[in-house]
């Protein structure tokens, strides 16, 4: 078999690259010794629009792991929710 040289690199067509305008952020909820599971669950349901099951799982993860990402989205979407969690006495931060 004779060696056949590979065709030269073909030029790739230009493509437009879309950039995300809003960086994805998350609210992290931290464990504390002051709030009950019921209070945390109620806050996650009313403020973060969690289902009962989601809120319960986040509360358990927060309790055992020390923190849990409870909501993601743009900063503008998360900031009022994080503020509301803080006003309810929870420890939370946006990253």
Residue frames as qw, qx, qy, qz and C-alpha x, y, z in Angstrom:
[[0.000, 0.886, 0.464, 0.000, 0.00, 0.00, 0.00],
 [0.399, 0.378, -0.007, 0.836, 1.26, 3.37, -0.94],
 [0.195, -0.480, -0.459, 0.722, 1.06, 6.27, 1.49],
 [0.116, 0.691, 0.468, 0.539, -1.57, 8.81, 0.52],
 [0.176, 0.041, -0.329, 0.927, -1.06, 12.26, 2.01],
 [0.008, 0.639, 0.688, -0.344, -3.99, 13.67, 3.94],
 [0.206, 0.751, 0.342, 0.525, -5.84, 16.56, 2.31],
 [0.206, 0.238, -0.296, 0.902, -4.85, 19.92, 3.64],
 [0.006, -0.421, -0.682, 0.597, -6.89, 21.26, 6.50],
 [0.043, 0.628, 0.573, 0.526, -10.14, 22.62, 5.32],
 [0.032, -0.200, 0.231, -0.952, -11.20, 26.02, 6.44],
 [0.073, -0.480, -0.835, 0.258, -14.06, 25.87, 8.92],
 [0.025, -0.698, -0.399, -0.594, -16.99, 28.19, 8.39],
 [0.027, 0.235, -0.406, 0.883, -17.30, 31.14, 10.72],
 [0.397, -0.564, -0.717, -0.099, -19.88, 30.78, 13.44],
 [0.214, -0.669, 0.118, -0.702, -21.36, 33.31, 15.80],
 [0.446, -0.129, -0.768, 0.441, -20.72, 32.68, 19.47],
 [0.393, -0.738, -0.256, -0.486, -23.44, 33.75, 21.85],
 [0.262, 0.219, -0.640, 0.688, -22.29, 35.00, 25.20],
 [0.383, -0.621, -0.677, 0.100, -24.34, 34.59, 28.34],
 [0.006, -0.703, 0.015, -0.711, -25.36, 37.98, 29.59],
 [0.591, -0.635, 0.231, -0.440, -26.18, 36.87, 33.11],
 [0.263, 0.365, -0.866, 0.219, -23.69, 34.74, 34.95],
 [0.744, -0.367, -0.515, -0.214, -25.28, 31.79, 36.73],
 [0.067, -0.468, 0.592, -0.653, -25.15, 32.30, 40.49],
 [0.594, -0.318, -0.738, -0.043, -26.37, 30.23, 43.43],
 [0.453, -0.662, 0.231, -0.551, -27.79, 30.89, 46.88],
 [0.542, 0.086, -0.785, 0.289, -25.98, 28.82, 49.48],
 [0.632, -0.642, -0.068, -0.429, -27.86, 28.16, 52.71],
 [0.300, 0.403, -0.741, 0.446, -25.73, 27.55, 55.82],
 [0.620, -0.417, -0.661, 0.066, -26.53, 25.47, 58.86],
 [0.087, -0.504, 0.378, -0.772, -27.19, 27.20, 62.16],
 [0.242, -0.155, -0.890, 0.353, -28.35, 26.14, 65.58],
 [0.193, 0.178, 0.356, -0.897, -31.21, 28.63, 65.86],
 [0.575, 0.180, -0.232, -0.764, -33.71, 27.72, 63.14],
 [0.680, 0.017, 0.691, -0.244, -35.96, 24.68, 63.19],
 [0.278, 0.064, 0.834, 0.473, -36.36, 22.34, 60.25],
 [0.212, 0.703, 0.677, -0.043, -39.97, 23.48, 59.92],
 [0.019, 0.872, 0.036, -0.487, -38.97, 27.14, 59.69],
 [0.197, -0.438, 0.637, 0.603, -36.26, 26.45, 57.10],
 [0.270, 0.289, 0.870, 0.294, -38.65, 24.32, 55.04],
 [0.164, 0.821, 0.503, -0.217, -41.39, 26.98, 55.18],
 [0.051, -0.789, 0.210, 0.575, -38.92, 29.68, 54.07],
 [0.227, -0.227, 0.771, 0.550, -37.60, 27.62, 51.16],
 [0.252, 0.514, 0.808, 0.140, -41.15, 26.91, 49.99],
 [0.103, 0.891, 0.378, -0.229, -42.40, 30.49, 50.24],
 [0.089, -0.841, 0.254, 0.470, -39.25, 32.36, 49.20],
 [0.126, -0.443, 0.758, 0.461, -37.49, 29.98, 46.79],
 [0.739, 0.253, -0.173, -0.601, -40.62, 28.31, 45.37],
 [0.083, 0.265, -0.961, 0.012, -39.44, 24.85, 46.43],
 [0.732, -0.280, -0.496, -0.374, -41.81, 21.93, 46.69],
 [0.708, -0.623, 0.219, -0.251, -42.12, 20.45, 50.17],
 [0.971, -0.033, 0.079, 0.221, -39.83, 17.57, 49.16],
 [0.560, 0.587, -0.138, 0.568, -37.17, 19.90, 47.72],
 [0.218, -0.781, 0.238, -0.534, -37.23, 22.10, 50.81],
 [0.865, -0.454, 0.172, -0.124, -37.03, 19.10, 53.13],
 [0.911, 0.170, -0.001, 0.377, -34.05, 17.64, 51.26],
 [0.328, 0.692, -0.182, 0.617, -32.24, 20.99, 51.26],
 [0.496, -0.730, 0.222, -0.415, -32.86, 21.36, 55.01],
 [0.953, -0.261, 0.135, 0.070, -31.45, 17.88, 55.66],
 [0.757, 0.401, -0.060, 0.513, -28.40, 18.45, 53.44],
 [0.029, 0.789, -0.195, 0.582, -27.78, 21.80, 55.13],
 [0.714, -0.625, 0.185, -0.257, -28.02, 20.20, 58.57],
 [0.944, -0.183, 0.204, 0.181, -25.63, 17.33, 57.84],
 [0.729, 0.354, 0.112, 0.575, -23.22, 18.94, 55.36],
 [0.359, -0.476, -0.156, 0.787, -23.21, 22.44, 56.82],
 [0.207, 0.495, -0.151, -0.830, -24.43, 24.11, 53.64],
 [0.504, 0.371, 0.764, 0.156, -26.53, 23.51, 50.53],
 [0.033, 0.074, -0.388, -0.918, -27.08, 25.26, 47.21],
 [0.293, 0.434, 0.744, -0.415, -30.80, 26.01, 47.31],
 [0.471, 0.797, 0.334, -0.178, -31.42, 28.13, 44.20],
 [0.490, -0.156, 0.407, 0.755, -29.59, 29.14, 41.03],
 [0.336, 0.821, 0.439, 0.142, -30.10, 31.92, 38.53],
 [0.355, 0.623, -0.030, 0.697, -29.03, 35.43, 37.70],
 [0.287, -0.063, -0.503, 0.813, -27.89, 37.71, 40.49],
 [0.292, -0.148, -0.039, -0.944, -30.88, 40.00, 39.93],
 [0.708, -0.256, -0.517, -0.407, -33.23, 37.02, 40.38],
 [0.700, -0.188, -0.615, 0.309, -31.47, 35.73, 43.50],
 [0.195, 0.256, -0.362, 0.875, -30.73, 38.95, 45.41],
 [0.497, -0.369, 0.055, -0.783, -34.27, 39.63, 46.68],
 [0.885, -0.209, -0.378, -0.175, -34.70, 35.97, 47.63],
 [0.637, 0.075, -0.514, 0.570, -31.43, 35.87, 49.54],
 [0.071, -0.330, 0.261, -0.905, -32.42, 39.09, 51.32],
 [0.718, -0.334, -0.153, -0.591, -35.76, 37.52, 52.26],
 [0.851, -0.109, -0.489, 0.159, -34.02, 34.40, 53.63],
 [0.391, 0.183, -0.447, 0.783, -31.73, 36.62, 55.70],
 [0.330, -0.359, 0.109, -0.866, -34.69, 38.62, 57.01],
 [0.851, -0.285, -0.277, -0.342, -36.21, 35.33, 58.19],
 [0.566, -0.683, 0.443, -0.132, -33.10, 34.69, 60.28],
 [0.963, 0.125, 0.164, 0.171, -31.47, 32.15, 57.96],
 [0.322, -0.667, 0.452, 0.497, -27.81, 32.26, 56.99],
 [0.746, 0.493, 0.414, 0.171, -27.43, 32.51, 53.22],
 [0.185, -0.652, 0.350, 0.647, -25.08, 33.97, 50.64],
 [0.743, 0.647, 0.093, -0.147, -24.98, 34.41, 46.86],
 [0.499, -0.432, 0.572, 0.487, -22.05, 33.03, 44.88]]
